[in-house]
Amino acid sequence: MGDTGKRLLVDAAGKVYIEEFELPTPGPGQILVRITTTQVSAGSEMNVVRRRRQATPEERSTFAPQSIGYTAIGQVATVAADITNFAVGDRVLCSGNHASHWLVTPAEALSPVGIPQQFTIEKIPSGLSDIEAAFSVLGDIALHGVRLAQLQIGESVAVYGLGVIGQLTVQLCRLSGAHPIIGVDPFAERLTQAEALGASHLLNVSDGKLVERIQQITTHPWRWRGSLPGMEPGSGADVQIHCTSDISNYPTLIKAAADRGRIILVGATAGSVPIESNELFRRELTIRGSYQTGMTDPHPYWPWSRPRNRQVFHDLVLRGQLTVKPLVSHVVPYTDAPALYELMMNGGAGWMGICFTW
């Protein structure tokens, strides 16, 4: 038996556990990365855990153990002789699962069936710490959502869900010139953090009357001629960015939108919820998902590929325009991971950005 590593898996019942595995031997065109830090993507990962815990016995019988995670920072441990743009010791970001090692095949990027986890690997600027670099993927997710919103200076924004992606979104909206920026969340500590990072108004979900409050905050002294009756002049958020996995608030987003308002769905969601189509139709609202499908390479009509967005994110952090350090709640050894997933299952209190060290 060769060298071994450690990794996290989720069993059929939704329990996270640690498994030992034999390290792969890199072949031609491959790079083995020794991982030092991985970051939790709470939305995607907790959807996997939650689905398994809520599944019926029959459904569970079909589940195999599953790896989780897609953001890993480490150093190149072994590199094939035919790869010349990476060397042993390079600090890199890759799309690895939560594990001590990850095998990358960069040439898979050219395959029509390749997926980013197989081929994504990028060098990290020397000025970024491993923890700062670990925010790169969630950072490019937030940045893509803000780009899709096509914000103009002075437009109003409401950000729903103030976890890591929501907090990054608040900062990016501020950098885009949005005002007011309304942070919406059920947890007081996350609202306070959003205010420190640029939110001009805070709304606690538990207070109720979100639609009325958003309309009051966004009322302007102008009104479209021929606009629908029943709304205060100019009221409603020009842009609303949904950064939570809760879909029950979709009707709220529609009612709280300005005429011709844009709603961007960034949070990892699943399921369905009834919505009233009349306002969606008559006020010409736009609802758009944000998932970055096919965003590996730039295109003349959409130059903001995921690698370019990550480069922009790195630059913003290095220049002090965007901060991630206040968003880190836990940096713990991977052996503590099962307990951290139990904490996350209990709701959003007591944690924010979680990184595992390997």
C-alpha positions as CSV (number, residue, x, y, z in Angstrom):
1,M,0.0,0.0,0.0
2,G,1.3,3.5,-0.9
3,D,1.0,6.8,0.9
4,T,-2.4,7.7,2.3
5,G,-4.3,10.9,2.8
6,K,-7.5,12.0,4.6
7,R,-10.8,13.3,3.2
8,L,-14.4,14.1,4.3
9,L,-17.3,12.1,3.2
10,V,-21.1,12.3,3.8
11,D,-22.8,9.0,4.5
12,A,-26.3,8.0,3.4
13,A,-27.8,9.4,6.6
14,G,-26.2,12.8,6.2
15,K,-23.4,12.3,8.7
16,V,-20.0,13.8,7.9
17,Y,-17.0,11.5,8.7
18,I,-13.3,11.3,7.9
19,E,-11.9,8.6,5.7
20,E,-8.4,7.5,4.9
21,F,-7.6,7.0,1.2
22,E,-4.6,5.9,-0.9
23,L,-3.0,8.8,-2.7
24,P,-3.2,8.6,-6.5
25,T,0.0,8.6,-8.5
26,P,0.0,11.4,-11.0
27,G,0.2,10.4,-14.7
28,P,1.1,12.4,-17.7
29,G,-0.6,15.8,-17.7
30,Q,-1.5,15.6,-14.0
31,I,-0.6,17.6,-10.9
32,L,-0.9,16.3,-7.3
33,V,-1.7,19.1,-4.8
34,R,-1.0,18.9,-1.1
35,I,-3.9,20.8,0.4
36,T,-3.4,23.1,3.3
37,T,-6.8,24.8,3.6
38,T,-10.3,24.1,2.4
39,Q,-13.3,26.4,2.7
40,V,-16.9,25.3,3.4
41,S,-19.6,26.4,0.9
42,A,-22.5,26.4,3.3
43,G,-25.3,26.5,0.7
44,S,-24.2,23.7,-1.6
45,E,-22.7,21.5,1.1
46,M,-25.5,21.8,3.6
47,N,-28.0,21.1,0.8
48,V,-26.3,17.7,0.4
49,V,-26.3,17.0,4.1
50,R,-29.9,18.2,4.6
51,R,-31.2,16.2,1.7
52,R,-29.8,13.0,3.1
53,R,-31.0,13.6,6.6
54,Q,-34.5,14.4,5.3
55,A,-34.6,11.4,2.9
56,T,-36.9,8.4,3.3
57,P,-35.3,5.0,4.1
58,E,-35.9,4.0,0.5
59,E,-34.1,7.1,-0.8
60,R,-31.2,6.6,1.6
61,S,-30.7,3.1,0.3
62,T,-29.7,4.6,-3.0
63,F,-27.2,7.0,-1.6
64,A,-23.5,6.2,-1.8
65,P,-20.9,8.1,0.4
66,Q,-20.2,11.4,-1.2
67,S,-17.4,13.9,-1.2
68,I,-18.2,17.6,-0.5
69,G,-16.5,20.9,-1.0
70,Y,-15.0,22.6,-4.0
71,T,-12.4,25.2,-2.7
72,A,-8.9,24.1,-1.8
73,I,-5.7,25.9,-1.3
74,G,-2.4,24.1,-1.3
75,Q,1.1,23.5,-2.8
76,V,2.0,21.5,-5.8
77,A,3.5,18.3,-4.5
78,T,4.1,16.4,-7.7
79,V,3.9,17.6,-11.3
80,A,4.2,15.6,-14.5
81,A,7.2,16.2,-16.7
82,D,5.0,17.4,-19.6
83,I,3.6,20.3,-17.6
84,T,5.8,23.3,-17.7
85,N,3.6,26.1,-16.3
86,F,3.5,24.7,-12.7
87,A,6.3,23.6,-10.5
88,V,6.7,21.8,-7.2
89,G,6.1,24.2,-4.3
90,D,3.7,26.6,-6.2
91,R,0.9,27.9,-4.1
92,V,-2.4,27.2,-5.9
93,L,-6.1,27.3,-5.8
94,C,-8.0,24.2,-7.1
95,S,-11.5,22.9,-7.0
96,G,-10.7,20.1,-4.6
97,N,-13.0,18.4,-2.2
98,H,-12.3,18.6,1.5
99,A,-9.2,16.4,1.6
100,S,-5.5,16.4,2.3
101,H,-4.6,15.9,-1.4
102,W,-6.2,16.6,-4.8
103,L,-5.3,15.3,-8.3
104,V,-5.7,17.9,-11.1
105,T,-5.7,17.2,-14.9
106,P,-5.4,20.7,-16.5
107,A,-5.9,19.4,-20.0
108,E,-9.4,18.3,-19.1
109,A,-10.4,22.0,-19.5
110,L,-10.3,21.4,-23.3
111,S,-12.6,18.4,-23.1
112,P,-16.3,18.9,-23.9
113,V,-17.2,16.7,-20.9
114,G,-14.6,18.1,-18.5
115,I,-15.8,19.6,-15.2
116,P,-14.0,22.4,-13.3
117,Q,-13.2,20.1,-10.4
118,Q,-11.1,18.0,-12.7
119,F,-9.1,20.8,-14.3
120,T,-9.2,24.0,-12.3
121,I,-5.9,25.1,-10.9
122,E,-4.6,28.7,-10.6
123,K,-1.5,30.2,-8.9
124,I,-2.2,32.4,-5.9
125,P,-0.7,36.0,-5.7
126,S,2.0,36.1,-3.1
127,G,0.4,38.8,-1.1
128,L,-2.7,36.8,-0.3
129,S,-2.8,34.5,2.8
130,D,-4.2,31.0,2.4
131,I,-7.4,32.1,4.3
132,E,-7.9,35.1,2.0
133,A,-7.3,33.0,-1.1
134,A,-9.9,30.4,0.2
135,F,-12.6,33.1,-0.4
136,S,-11.8,33.2,-4.1
137,V,-14.5,30.9,-5.3
138,L,-17.3,32.3,-3.1
139,G,-16.0,35.7,-4.1
140,D,-16.3,35.0,-7.9
141,I,-19.9,33.7,-7.2
142,A,-20.8,36.9,-5.5
143,L,-19.1,39.0,-8.2
144,H,-21.0,37.2,-11.0
145,G,-24.3,37.9,-9.3
146,V,-23.6,41.6,-9.0
147,R,-22.4,41.7,-12.6
148,L,-25.7,40.1,-13.7
149,A,-27.6,42.8,-11.8
150,Q,-26.1,45.5,-14.1
151,L,-26.1,48.0,-11.3
152,Q,-26.0,51.7,-11.9
153,I,-24.7,54.3,-9.5
154,G,-27.5,55.3,-7.2
155,E,-29.7,52.3,-7.7
156,S,-31.2,50.7,-4.6
157,V,-30.3,47.1,-3.6
158,A,-31.6,44.6,-1.1
159,V,-29.4,41.6,-0.3
160,Y,-31.2,38.7,1.3
161,G,-29.1,36.3,3.4
162,L,-25.9,37.7,5.0
163,G,-23.7,34.7,5.1
164,V,-20.3,34.8,3.3
165,I,-21.7,35.4,-0.2
166,G,-24.2,38.0,1.1
167,Q,-21.5,39.9,3.0
168,L,-19.3,39.9,-0.1
169,T,-22.3,41.0,-2.2
170,V,-22.9,43.9,0.1
171,Q,-19.3,45.1,-0.4
172,L,-19.4,44.6,-4.1
173,C,-22.7,46.6,-4.3
174,R,-21.1,49.4,-2.4
175,L,-18.1,49.4,-4.8
176,S,-20.6,49.6,-7.7
177,G,-22.1,52.8,-6.3
178,A,-25.4,51.3,-5.1
179,H,-27.5,53.2,-2.5
180,P,-29.3,52.4,-0.4
181,I,-28.0,49.0,0.3
182,I,-30.5,47.0,2.4
183,G,-29.2,43.9,4.3
184,V,-31.9,41.3,5.1
185,D,-31.2,38.5,7.6
186,P,-32.7,36.8,10.7
187,F,-29.5,37.0,12.7
188,A,-28.5,40.2,14.5
189,E,-24.7,39.5,14.4
190,R,-24.9,39.1,10.6
191,L,-26.8,42.3,10.2
192,T,-24.3,44.1,12.3
193,Q,-21.4,42.8,10.2
194,A,-23.2,43.9,7.0
195,E,-23.5,47.4,8.4
196,A,-19.8,47.5,9.0
197,L,-19.1,46.4,5.5
198,G,-21.4,48.9,3.7
199,A,-25.1,48.2,4.2
200,S,-26.9,51.5,4.8
201,H,-30.1,49.9,6.1
202,L,-30.7,46.6,8.1
203,L,-33.9,44.6,8.2
204,N,-34.4,41.6,10.5
205,V,-36.6,39.0,8.9
206,S,-38.3,38.3,12.2
207,D,-39.6,41.8,12.4
208,G,-42.0,41.2,9.5
209,K,-43.4,43.8,7.1
210,L,-40.3,43.5,4.8
211,V,-42.1,44.7,1.8
212,E,-43.4,47.8,3.5
213,R,-40.0,48.6,5.0
214,I,-38.2,48.2,1.7
215,Q,-40.7,50.4,-0.1
216,Q,-40.3,53.1,2.6
217,I,-36.5,53.0,2.3
218,T,-36.6,53.2,-1.5
219,T,-39.3,55.8,-2.0
220,H,-38.2,58.4,-4.5
221,P,-39.9,61.7,-5.5
222,W,-40.6,60.5,-9.0
223,R,-43.0,58.1,-10.5
224,W,-43.4,56.6,-14.0
225,R,-46.4,58.0,-15.9
226,G,-48.9,55.2,-16.3
227,S,-47.4,53.1,-13.6
228,L,-49.5,50.7,-11.6
229,P,-51.7,52.1,-8.8
230,G,-51.2,50.9,-5.2
231,M,-47.5,51.6,-4.9
232,E,-45.9,54.6,-3.3
233,P,-44.1,56.9,-5.8
234,G,-40.9,55.3,-6.9
235,S,-40.9,52.7,-4.2
236,G,-39.3,49.3,-4.4
237,A,-35.8,48.0,-4.7
238,D,-34.2,48.4,-8.2
239,V,-32.2,45.2,-7.6
240,Q,-32.6,42.4,-5.1
241,I,-29.9,39.7,-4.8
242,H,-31.0,36.5,-3.1
243,C,-28.0,34.9,-1.3
244,T,-29.8,32.3,0.8
245,S,-31.1,28.8,0.3
246,D,-34.6,29.7,1.6
247,I,-37.0,30.0,-1.4
248,S,-40.1,30.8,0.7
249,N,-39.3,34.5,0.3
250,Y,-39.6,34.6,-3.5
251,P,-43.1,36.2,-3.2
252,T,-41.5,38.9,-1.0
253,L,-38.9,39.7,-3.6
254,I,-41.6,40.1,-6.2
255,K,-43.7,42.4,-4.1
256,A,-40.7,44.4,-2.8
257,A,-39.3,45.1,-6.3
258,A,-39.5,48.4,-8.1
259,D,-41.1,48.6,-11.5
260,R,-38.7,46.9,-14.0
261,G,-36.8,45.6,-10.9
262,R,-34.2,42.9,-11.3
263,I,-34.1,39.9,-9.0
264,I,-30.9,37.8,-9.1
265,L,-30.9,34.3,-7.5
266,V,-27.4,33.6,-6.2
267,G,-28.1,31.3,-3.3
268,A,-28.0,27.5,-3.8
269,T,-31.7,26.6,-3.8
270,A,-33.9,23.6,-4.5
271,G,-37.7,23.0,-4.5
272,S,-40.6,25.1,-5.6
273,V,-42.8,27.8,-4.2
274,P,-46.0,29.4,-5.6
275,I,-45.7,33.0,-6.9
276,E,-48.2,35.6,-8.1
277,S,-47.6,36.1,-11.8
278,N,-49.6,39.3,-12.1
279,E,-47.1,41.7,-10.6
280,L,-44.2,39.8,-12.3
281,F,-46.0,40.3,-15.6
282,R,-47.5,43.8,-15.3
283,R,-44.4,45.5,-13.7
284,E,-42.0,43.8,-16.1
285,L,-39.9,42.3,-13.4
286,T,-36.8,40.2,-14.3
287,I,-35.9,37.1,-12.3
288,R,-32.5,35.6,-13.2
289,G,-30.6,32.7,-11.9
290,S,-26.8,33.1,-11.3
291,Y,-24.9,29.8,-11.7
292,Q,-22.0,30.6,-14.1
293,T,-22.7,27.7,-16.4
294,G,-20.1,27.7,-19.2
295,M,-18.1,30.5,-17.7
296,T,-14.7,28.8,-17.8
297,D,-13.5,30.8,-20.8
298,P,-14.1,34.5,-21.7
299,H,-16.1,35.5,-24.7
300,P,-16.1,38.9,-26.5
301,Y,-19.7,39.5,-25.4
302,W,-19.2,38.3,-21.8
303,P,-15.5,38.7,-20.9
304,W,-16.0,37.9,-17.2
305,S,-15.0,34.3,-16.9
306,R,-14.6,32.7,-13.5
307,P,-10.8,32.9,-13.6
308,R,-11.0,36.6,-14.5
309,N,-13.5,37.2,-11.8
310,R,-11.2,35.5,-9.3
311,Q,-8.4,37.7,-10.5
312,V,-10.5,40.8,-9.9
313,F,-11.4,39.5,-6.5
314,H,-7.7,38.9,-5.6
315,D,-6.9,42.5,-6.7
316,L,-9.7,44.0,-4.7
317,V,-8.5,42.2,-1.5
318,L,-4.9,43.1,-2.2
319,R,-5.8,46.8,-2.7
320,G,-7.9,46.8,0.5
321,Q,-11.1,47.6,-1.4
322,L,-12.8,44.4,-0.2
323,T,-12.2,42.6,3.1
324,V,-12.7,38.9,4.0
325,K,-11.0,38.7,7.4
326,P,-14.2,39.8,9.4
327,L,-16.1,36.9,7.7
328,V,-13.9,34.2,9.2
329,S,-15.5,32.5,12.2
330,H,-13.7,29.2,12.3
331,V,-10.3,28.0,11.2
332,V,-10.0,24.5,12.6
333,P,-8.3,21.2,11.9
334,Y,-10.1,18.8,9.6
335,T,-10.7,16.5,12.6
336,D,-13.2,19.1,13.9
337,A,-15.2,19.1,10.7
338,P,-18.0,16.7,11.8
339,A,-18.8,18.9,14.8
340,L,-18.8,22.0,12.6
341,Y,-21.4,20.5,10.2
342,E,-23.6,19.8,13.2
343,L,-23.3,23.4,14.2
344,M,-24.3,24.5,10.6
345,M,-27.3,22.1,10.7
346,N,-28.6,24.0,13.7
347,G,-29.0,27.2,11.7
348,G,-27.1,30.4,11.0
349,A,-26.1,31.5,14.5
350,G,-22.6,31.2,15.8
351,W,-20.7,30.8,12.5
352,M,-19.9,32.5,9.2
353,G,-16.9,31.5,7.1
354,I,-15.5,28.1,8.0
355,C,-12.1,26.8,6.9
356,F,-10.4,23.4,7.6
357,T,-6.7,23.1,7.8
358,W,-5.0,19.9,6.6
